[in-house]
């Protein structure tokens, strides 16, 4: 029997949104922890430049545009994964080394996890933004997150190249985290793309099977 579930709630003031307050507090704790005892402070600031910009956008747009609690949860998880990587650099991440030993992998794959998470965790918030904020047609809101994930991933790799080879050569190896793989950039982009495709596919299946209604 088909049923309808409302999974989003908009225009909720911060003071009355306990979930959002929890996500903010949890991320701030993770962010502070990523700075305290980091292995390379200069790299930490480089890795977190986009975090500062992204949080600035979220703060200044909050009064007019608000995400659902589900989207805030996904955004929080992604940001926590990213700042955890910035504490040790992606190539030297302890969880990545544990995974490498446990699965007998040839390299530390924490960077791959975060790139995949970029597409997998942020595709839904992007879709929500296009659908609810900008009032785009549904089919556009399905395809744009995938296209934008691919575009941003490619652009980010260009930024990494510029930082490593032009502006901050001393931080190049730590920031890029190639680990000897000349195809690292292409693989990172592919992981993000796959993440976005899988996320939008899951959302599509859930909507069709359980008749989920996004309000």
Long-range contacts (C-beta under 8 A, 24 or more apart in sequence): 2-210, 2-211, 3-210, 3-211, 4-211, 4-212, 4-213, 5-210, 5-211, 5-212, 5-213, 6-213, 6-214, 6-215, 7-68, 7-70, 7-212, 7-214, 8-68, 8-69, 8-70, 8-71, 8-128, 8-132, 8-214, 8-215, 9-68, 9-69, 9-215, 10-66, 10-68, 10-132, 10-215, 11-66, 12-66, 14-62, 17-69, 19-69, 19-72, 19-73, 20-69, 20-72, 23-72, 23-73, 23-75, 23-76, 26-76, 26-80, 27-76, 27-79, 27-80, 27-83, 30-79, 30-80, 30-83, 30-84, 31-79, 31-83, 33-87, 34-83, 34-84, 34-86, 34-87, 35-87, 37-87, 38-86, 38-87, 38-88, 39-87, 39-88, 39-89, 39-92, 40-89, 40-171, 40-174, 42-168, 42-170, 42-171, 43-86, 43-89, 43-171, 43-174, 43-175, 44-86, 44-87, 46-163, 46-168, 46-171, 46-175, 47-82, 47-83, 47-85, 47-86, 47-89, 47-175, 48-83, 48-86, 51-79, 51-82, 51-83, 54-79, 65-129, 65-133, 67-125, 67-128, 67-129, 68-128, 70-124, 71-124, 71-125, 71-128, 74-121, 74-122, 74-124, 74-125, 75-121, 75-122, 75-125, 77-117, 77-121, 78-114, 78-117, 78-118, 78-121, 78-122, 81-113, 81-114, 81-117, 82-114, 85-110, 85-111, 85-114, 89-174, 89-175, 89-177, 90-114, 90-177, 91-174, 91-177, 91-178, 91-179, 107-179, 107-180, 107-181, 108-179, 111-177, 111-184, 111-188, 112-187, 112-188, 112-191, 115-153, 115-188, 115-189, 115-191, 115-192, 115-195, 116-191, 116-192, 116-194, 116-195, 117-195, 118-149, 118-152, 118-153, 118-192, 118-195, 119-146, 119-149, 119-153, 119-191, 119-192, 119-193, 119-194, 119-195, 119-196, 119-197, 119-198, 119-199, 120-195, 120-196, 120-198, 120-199, 121-195, 121-199, 122-149, 122-196, 123-149, 123-195, 123-196, 123-199, 123-200, 123-203, 124-199, 124-200, 124-203, 127-200, 127-203, 128-214, 131-214, 132-214, 142-200, 142-204, 145-196, 145-199, 145-200, 146-193, 146-196, 146-197, 146-200, 149-192, 149-193, 149-195, 149-196, 150-189, 150-192, 150-193, 150-196, 152-192, 153-188, 153-189, 153-192, 153-193, 154-189, 157-185, 157-188, 157-189, 160-185, 161-185
